[in-house]
Amino acid sequence: MPHLLSPSKSRPFRLTLNTDGVSHPIENTLSVATLVCGLVAFVTGFVSEAHILASWVGALGFGGGLYSQYVSATTAERSVNIVGIVAAFVGVSLGIYHGGFVP
């Protein structure tokens, strides 16, 4: 049992969406774009004067997030997609509540 006596060699921690070891640049870009749109829509959804931005960015993030979920390749991408989709949905809902898509 020599493996018990020697220190274990662990790999350094890296935050990545490519958990399967293969590069997915398009899927990763879609996932990050969904998250950014969702966060922008969520934050601006709480500001009444920014209802137009929240509505449009939220709708774009929601639709893009659904497509990104469809083409995602790894569980990490899917997790980021779900967070972005939910944030976009809440943002677009608040934006519509505060005034909708048009001034």
Wavefront OBJ file of the C-alpha trace (Angstrom):
o trace
v 0.000 0.000 0.000
v 2.570 2.593 -1.026
v -0.133 5.008 -2.166
v -1.156 5.498 1.467
v 2.309 6.583 2.540
v 3.032 9.083 -0.208
v 1.192 12.406 -0.334
v -1.626 12.537 -2.811
v -1.037 14.662 -5.868
v -4.108 16.742 -6.410
v -4.660 18.944 -9.388
v -5.057 22.668 -8.731
v -8.621 23.945 -8.589
v -9.850 25.445 -11.853
v -13.261 26.871 -12.482
v -14.262 25.658 -15.930
v -17.355 24.784 -17.897
v -15.475 22.099 -19.850
v -15.827 19.327 -17.292
v -15.575 16.625 -19.940
v -12.105 17.725 -21.056
v -13.235 18.914 -24.490
v -13.391 22.577 -25.465
v -16.900 23.916 -26.178
v -16.378 27.591 -27.106
v -19.826 28.223 -28.609
v -21.712 26.502 -25.803
v -19.620 28.265 -23.155
v -20.215 31.647 -24.802
v -23.955 31.028 -24.925
v -23.988 29.990 -21.264
v -22.070 33.060 -20.104
v -24.201 35.355 -22.304
v -27.340 33.839 -20.775
v -25.994 34.436 -17.288
v -25.027 38.047 -18.074
v -28.403 38.815 -19.670
v -30.176 37.204 -16.741
v -28.224 39.184 -14.169
v -28.721 42.476 -16.040
v -32.453 41.803 -16.361
v -32.715 40.774 -12.713
v -30.940 43.868 -11.408
v -32.711 46.339 -13.704
v -36.053 44.660 -13.027
v -36.071 46.202 -9.565
v -35.665 49.728 -10.980
v -38.977 51.113 -12.234
v -37.350 53.527 -14.680
v -35.380 50.703 -16.331
v -38.391 48.567 -17.226
v -37.647 48.708 -20.966
v -34.101 47.429 -20.516
v -35.220 44.749 -18.064
v -37.981 43.560 -20.381
v -35.917 43.327 -23.557
v -32.738 41.950 -22.001
v -34.790 39.495 -19.957
v -36.665 38.257 -23.011
v -33.414 37.948 -24.953
v -31.761 36.126 -22.058
v -34.721 33.797 -21.621
v -34.880 32.837 -25.296
v -31.122 32.585 -25.637
v -30.962 30.567 -22.452
v -33.463 28.043 -23.725
v -31.425 27.592 -26.897
v -28.223 27.396 -24.872
v -29.792 24.714 -22.698
v -30.727 22.791 -25.847
v -27.160 22.752 -27.217
v -25.269 22.520 -23.895
v -22.730 19.724 -23.567
v -21.798 19.557 -19.878
v -23.549 19.696 -16.534
v -21.659 22.857 -15.577
v -23.011 24.653 -18.656
v -26.521 23.476 -17.841
v -26.224 24.763 -14.277
v -25.111 28.207 -15.470
v -27.940 28.174 -18.017
v -30.583 27.475 -15.385
v -29.361 30.309 -13.156
v -29.385 32.679 -16.148
v -32.810 31.548 -17.372
v -34.414 31.973 -13.952
v -32.809 35.398 -13.452
v -33.945 36.471 -16.936
v -37.481 35.271 -16.243
v -37.675 37.177 -12.972
v -36.174 40.260 -14.641
v -38.565 40.218 -17.585
v -41.501 39.648 -15.237
v -40.545 42.634 -13.100
v -39.898 44.709 -16.226
v -43.343 43.908 -17.594
v -44.880 44.680 -14.207
v -43.204 48.103 -14.130
v -44.265 49.108 -17.639
v -43.389 46.573 -20.283
v -41.400 46.655 -23.487
v -42.296 50.155 -24.668
v -42.095 53.541 -22.924
l 1 2 3 4 5 6 7 8 9 10 11 12 13 14 15 16 17 18 19 20 21 22 23 24 25 26 27 28 29 30 31 32 33 34 35 36 37 38 39 40 41 42 43 44 45 46 47 48 49 50 51 52 53 54 55 56 57 58 59 60 61 62 63 64 65 66 67 68 69 70 71 72 73 74 75 76 77 78 79 80 81 82 83 84 85 86 87 88 89 90 91 92 93 94 95 96 97 98 99 100 101 102 103
